[in-house]
Amino acid sequence: MSVERVLSGFATAFGREADGVWSAPGRVNLIGEHTDYNEGFVLPFAIDHRTWVAVGLRTDRTIRVASASVDQVGTSTLDELGPGTASGWSAYPFGTVWGLGQVGAALADARGFDAYFVSDVPTGAGLSSSAALECCLAVALNDAWALGLAGKDLVRATHLAENDVVGAPTGILDQSASLLSEADAALFLDCRSGESRPVSLGLVEAGLTILVIDTRVTHAHAHGGYASRRAGCERAAAALGVPALRDVAVADLEDARGRMDDEAYRRMRHIVTENQRVLDTVATLDEVGAAGIGDLMVASHVSQRDDFEVSVPELDVAVATSVAAGALGARVTGGGFGGSAIALVPDHLLDEVTTRVEAAFAEHDFKDPKIFAVTPSAGARRDR
């Protein structure tokens, strides 16, 4: 059991008992890719893979962080945090603490702490293992320090950590999903206002399962591909004189074509049409259920492949093979450049889809994919 494992790891690393255990999930984005940092709409859900943290407060202002998956212990103090002060994996927890201070936590009066992390969220698979780490620590410190911060505040704090300390120019999708999701529901999130609501998925009743196909092509958001896509979006918005591509409608696309370079136009076209696909998916889920969203998922993948250019051959094979084997829809999920695809599969075809995708990867001499089902799950919480 991961609670027992993280408590044992804490005791071994720090020679004492922890004060408590908290956890936060990874996420799958059902639809709405790269729209978050364009102030648009997204529809993620939390998955049943989590990161746990055991935390024990100290009597001084030292912070020590350790993990079951990393050999070294990261050390800092509450007085040394901020952009440019941390690197490697410890930038995520140290950045989270700094972010809490930026949204109202009184760090001048806070006690330091020791923290130990255990996770079963696959890393590099586009399932937001980094946000799970940030969010479990944020809820832990919100409790341990009695901060009284709301969920939206924790989203802001962890988003600041990711952007300003880690250096990944992401939007609020990942942290919102990890902190705010509910079981058996997706989270319809307006990334401009921060408003969100659960959207029932009803997968069990519909006889459907979401498969994750981890291509094992690793990616990292802090690297240049993600940043260049964001820059293209900003270039397009500037050419049109709008604050963000959220303010461009599908009906505006044709008039916008001649006002920017072709690359910026294609980046914009993905964002604008993807925002509409999110709205259409929410309406379809509300009206007819998950069985009706397959074509929207496929259209999202095609847009990411052709206009946003964040797919890779392994993702394209995963999507095409899944649909050919009977999946209702499939698409790249996460930032792209590797990572995972998801497929919406009738329960009686799970083995068929899995077998066909594995065979297709072997035929193309790709790495063996990791294929597993995910269950829409609840967000961050205290476990002990």
C-alpha positions in Angstrom: 0.0 0.0 0.0 1.5 3.4 -1.0 0.5 5.1 2.2 2.5 2.6 4.2 5.4 2.8 1.7 5.6 6.5 1.8 5.6 6.5 5.7 8.3 3.9 5.7 10.4 5.8 3.2 10.0 9.0 5.3 11.2 7.2 8.4 14.2 5.7 6.6 15.2 9.0 5.0 14.7 11.3 8.0 14.9 9.1 11.1 11.5 10.0 12.5 7.8 9.6 11.9 5.8 11.9 9.5 2.9 14.1 10.6 0.6 12.9 7.8 0.2 11.6 4.3 -1.4 13.4 1.3 -1.8 12.5 -2.3 -2.7 13.9 -5.7 -3.4 12.2 -9.0 -2.0 12.4 -12.5 -4.4 13.4 -15.2 -5.5 12.5 -18.7 -6.8 15.3 -20.9 -9.9 14.1 -22.6 -9.8 17.0 -25.1 -8.5 20.6 -25.3 -4.8 20.5 -25.9 -2.6 23.6 -25.7 -5.7 25.7 -25.2 -5.0 26.4 -21.6 -2.2 28.9 -22.0 -4.3 30.6 -24.7 -7.0 31.3 -22.0 -9.3 28.8 -23.6 -11.2 25.7 -22.6 -10.0 22.2 -21.5 -11.6 19.0 -20.3 -9.2 16.8 -18.3 -9.9 14.2 -15.6 -7.8 12.9 -12.8 -6.7 9.2 -13.0 -6.3 6.4 -10.6 -2.5 6.8 -10.5 -1.2 9.1 -7.7 1.8 10.7 -6.0 1.9 10.4 -2.2 3.9 12.7 0.1 4.6 12.2 3.8 5.4 15.5 5.5 6.8 16.2 9.0 7.2 19.8 10.2 10.5 20.9 11.7 11.5 23.4 14.4 13.7 25.4 12.1 13.3 26.8 8.6 15.1 24.0 6.7 13.3 22.1 3.9 14.5 18.6 3.0 12.8 16.6 0.1 13.4 13.0 -0.9 11.8 10.6 -3.2 11.6 6.8 -3.7 12.7 7.4 -7.4 15.6 9.8 -6.8 18.8 9.1 -4.9 19.7 12.5 -3.5 18.0 14.6 -0.8 17.3 18.1 -1.9 17.9 20.8 0.8 16.9 24.4 1.0 15.4 26.9 3.5 12.2 28.9 3.5 14.4 32.0 3.0 16.1 30.8 -0.2 13.2 30.0 -2.5 12.3 31.5 -5.8 13.1 31.5 -9.5 16.7 30.5 -10.3 17.3 28.9 -6.9 16.6 25.2 -7.7 17.2 22.8 -10.5 16.4 19.2 -11.2 13.5 17.4 -9.6 13.7 19.5 -6.4 12.6 22.5 -8.3 9.1 21.1 -8.3 8.6 20.9 -4.4 10.7 24.0 -3.7 8.8 25.9 -6.4 5.6 24.9 -4.9 6.5 26.3 -1.5 7.6 29.6 -3.1 4.3 29.6 -5.1 2.3 29.3 -1.9 4.0 32.4 -0.6 3.1 34.2 -3.8 -0.6 33.6 -3.3 -0.8 34.5 0.4 0.9 32.0 2.6 2.8 33.8 5.4 6.2 32.0 4.9 7.9 34.4 7.3 6.1 32.7 10.2 6.3 29.1 8.8 8.3 26.2 10.1 10.4 24.1 7.7 9.6 20.5 6.9 10.8 17.2 5.6 8.9 15.6 2.7 9.2 12.1 1.1 7.5 11.3 -2.2 6.3 8.0 -3.7 4.5 7.9 -7.1 2.9 5.4 -9.5 2.2 8.1 -12.1 4.3 7.2 -15.1 7.0 9.9 -15.8 7.4 11.3 -19.3 4.2 9.8 -20.5 2.1 13.0 -20.7 0.1 12.1 -17.6 1.3 15.1 -15.5 3.5 13.4 -13.0 5.0 16.8 -12.2 1.7 18.4 -11.3 0.8 15.4 -9.1 4.0 16.1 -7.1 3.4 19.8 -6.8 -0.3 19.4 -5.9 0.1 16.7 -3.2 2.7 18.9 -1.5 0.5 22.0 -1.8 -2.5 20.3 -0.1 -0.1 18.9 2.5 1.3 22.3 3.4 -2.1 23.9 3.3 -3.1 21.5 6.0 0.1 21.3 8.0 0.6 25.1 8.1 -3.2 25.7 8.5 -3.1 28.2 5.6 -6.8 28.0 4.7 -6.2 28.5 1.0 -8.9 27.6 -1.5 -8.5 25.2 -4.4 -8.1 28.0 -6.8 -5.3 29.5 -4.7 -3.5 26.1 -4.7 -3.9 26.0 -8.5 -2.3 29.4 -8.8 0.6 28.5 -6.5 1.5 25.2 -8.3 1.1 26.9 -11.7 3.6 29.6 -10.6 6.0 26.9 -9.5 5.8 25.1 -12.9 6.2 28.4 -14.9 8.6 30.5 -12.8 10.8 28.0 -10.9 10.7 24.8 -13.1 10.6 26.9 -16.2 7.9 25.1 -18.1 5.6 27.5 -19.9 2.4 25.5 -19.3 -1.1 26.7 -18.5 -3.3 25.7 -15.5 -4.8 22.5 -16.9 -2.6 20.0 -15.1 -2.8 21.5 -11.7 -6.5 22.2 -11.9 -7.2 18.6 -12.9 -5.0 17.2 -10.1 -6.6 19.5 -7.4 -10.2 19.9 -8.4 -11.4 16.7 -10.2 -14.2 14.5 -9.0 -14.7 10.8 -9.4 -16.4 9.6 -12.6 -16.3 13.1 -14.1 -14.2 15.3 -16.3 -13.4 18.9 -15.3 -14.7 21.5 -17.7 -12.3 24.4 -17.1 -12.4 27.9 -18.4 -8.7 28.9 -18.3 -9.4 32.6 -18.5 -11.8 32.9 -15.5 -10.6 29.8 -13.6 -14.2 28.7 -13.3 -14.8 25.0 -13.5 -17.5 22.4 -13.2 -17.6 18.6 -13.3 -19.1 16.9 -16.4 -20.3 13.3 -15.8 -18.6 10.7 -18.0 -20.7 7.6 -17.1 -18.2 5.3 -18.7 -19.2 2.2 -16.7 -22.9 2.6 -17.6 -21.9 3.1 -21.3 -19.7 0.0 -21.3 -16.7 2.1 -22.2 -13.1 2.3 -21.0 -10.4 4.8 -21.6 -7.1 3.2 -22.5 -3.8 5.0 -22.2 -1.2 4.0 -24.7 2.2 5.2 -23.4 4.5 5.3 -26.4 7.5 5.4 -24.2 8.8 8.3 -26.3 9.7 10.7 -23.5 9.2 14.4 -23.6 9.9 17.4 -21.3 7.7 20.6 -21.4 10.6 22.8 -20.4 12.4 22.1 -23.7 12.1 24.2 -26.8 9.3 22.5 -28.7 6.6 23.5 -26.2 7.9 27.0 -25.8 8.1 27.6 -29.6 4.4 26.5 -30.0 3.4 29.0 -27.3 5.4 31.7 -29.0 3.6 30.9 -32.3 0.3 31.4 -30.6 1.4 34.7 -29.1 2.6 35.8 -32.5 -0.8 35.0 -34.0 -2.7 36.8 -31.2 -0.5 39.9 -31.6 -1.1 39.9 -35.4 -4.9 40.0 -34.7 -4.7 42.5 -31.9 -6.4 40.2 -29.4 -5.3 39.5 -25.8 -5.3 35.7 -26.5 -6.5 33.2 -29.1 -9.5 32.6 -26.9 -10.9 35.7 -28.4 -10.9 34.3 -32.0 -13.9 32.4 -33.3 -14.0 29.6 -35.9 -15.9 32.1 -38.2 -12.9 34.5 -37.9 -10.3 32.1 -39.3 -10.6 32.8 -43.0 -10.3 36.5 -42.6 -7.2 36.0 -40.3 -5.3 33.9 -42.8 -3.5 36.7 -44.6 -2.6 38.6 -41.5 0.3 36.4 -40.3 2.8 33.8 -41.5 1.6 30.3 -42.4 3.0 28.7 -39.3 1.4 31.1 -36.9 -1.9 30.7 -38.8 -1.8 26.9 -38.4 -1.0 27.2 -34.7 -3.9 29.5 -34.3 -6.3 27.3 -36.3 -5.6 24.4 -34.0 -6.3 26.5 -30.9 -9.5 28.1 -32.2 -10.9 24.8 -33.5 -9.8 22.9 -30.4 -11.7 25.4 -28.2 -14.8 24.7 -30.2 -14.2 20.9 -29.9 -14.1 21.2 -26.1 -17.4 23.0 -26.1 -18.9 20.5 -28.5 -17.6 17.6 -26.3 -19.1 19.0 -23.1 -22.5 19.5 -24.9 -22.3 15.9 -26.3 -21.5 14.5 -22.9 -24.3 16.4 -21.3 -26.8 15.4 -24.0 -26.0 11.9 -25.2 -23.0 10.6 -23.2 -19.4 9.5 -23.8 -20.4 7.2 -26.8 -20.9 10.4 -28.9 -17.5 12.0 -28.6 -15.3 9.7 -30.6 -15.2 11.8 -33.8 -14.3 14.9 -31.8 -11.3 13.1 -30.3 -10.1 12.0 -33.7 -10.5 15.5 -35.1 -8.4 16.8 -32.2 -5.6 14.4 -33.0 -5.6 15.4 -36.7 -5.4 19.1 -35.7 -2.5 18.5 -33.3 -0.7 16.4 -35.9 -1.1 18.7 -38.9 -1.6 22.2 -37.5 0.2 22.2 -34.2 2.7 19.6 -35.2 3.2 18.0 -31.8 2.6 14.4 -32.7 5.2 11.7 -33.5 5.0 8.5 -35.6 4.3 6.4 -32.5 1.3 8.5 -31.5 -0.1 8.5 -35.0 0.2 4.7 -35.2 -1.4 4.3 -31.7 -4.4 6.5 -32.7 -4.9 5.0 -36.2 -4.6 1.4 -35.0 -6.9 1.9 -32.1 -9.7 3.3 -34.2 -9.2 0.6 -36.9 -9.6 -2.0 -34.1 -12.9 -0.6 -32.9 -12.1 2.3 -30.6 -14.8 5.0 -30.9 -12.1 7.7 -30.8 -8.4 8.3 -30.0 -6.0 11.2 -29.7 -2.7 12.4 -28.4 -3.1 13.6 -24.8 -0.8 16.0 -23.0 1.7 18.3 -24.6 2.8 15.9 -27.4 6.3 15.4 -28.7 5.9 11.9 -27.4 4.1 10.7 -24.3 0.7 9.0 -24.6 -2.4 8.6 -26.7 -5.8 7.8 -25.2 -8.5 5.6 -26.8 -12.2 5.4 -26.0 -12.9 1.7 -26.3 -16.0 -0.5 -25.9 -15.3 -2.9 -23.0 -15.6 -6.0 -25.2 -12.9 -4.7 -27.5 -10.2 -3.9 -24.9 -8.2 -7.0 -25.7 -8.5 -6.5 -29.4 -7.4 -2.9 -29.3 -4.5 -3.7 -27.0 -3.3 -6.7 -29.1 -3.6 -4.7 -32.4 -1.6 -1.7 -31.1 1.1 -3.9 -29.7 1.4 -5.7 -33.0 1.5 -2.4 -34.9 4.3 -1.1 -32.7 6.3 -4.3 -33.3 5.8 -4.0 -37.0 7.2 -0.5 -37.0 10.1 -1.4 -34.8 8.9 1.0 -32.1 9.5 0.4 -28.4 6.9 -1.9 -26.8 4.1 0.5 -25.6 2.6 0.4 -22.1 -1.1 0.1 -22.4 -3.4 0.4 -19.4 -6.9 1.5 -18.5 -7.6 4.5 -16.3 -10.5 5.4 -14.1 -11.7 9.0 -13.7 -10.9 9.7 -10.1 -11.0 12.3 -7.3 -8.4 15.0 -6.9 -5.9 15.8 -4.2 -6.7 14.7 -0.6 -5.3 13.8 2.8 -4.9 10.1 3.2 -3.7 9.8 6.8 
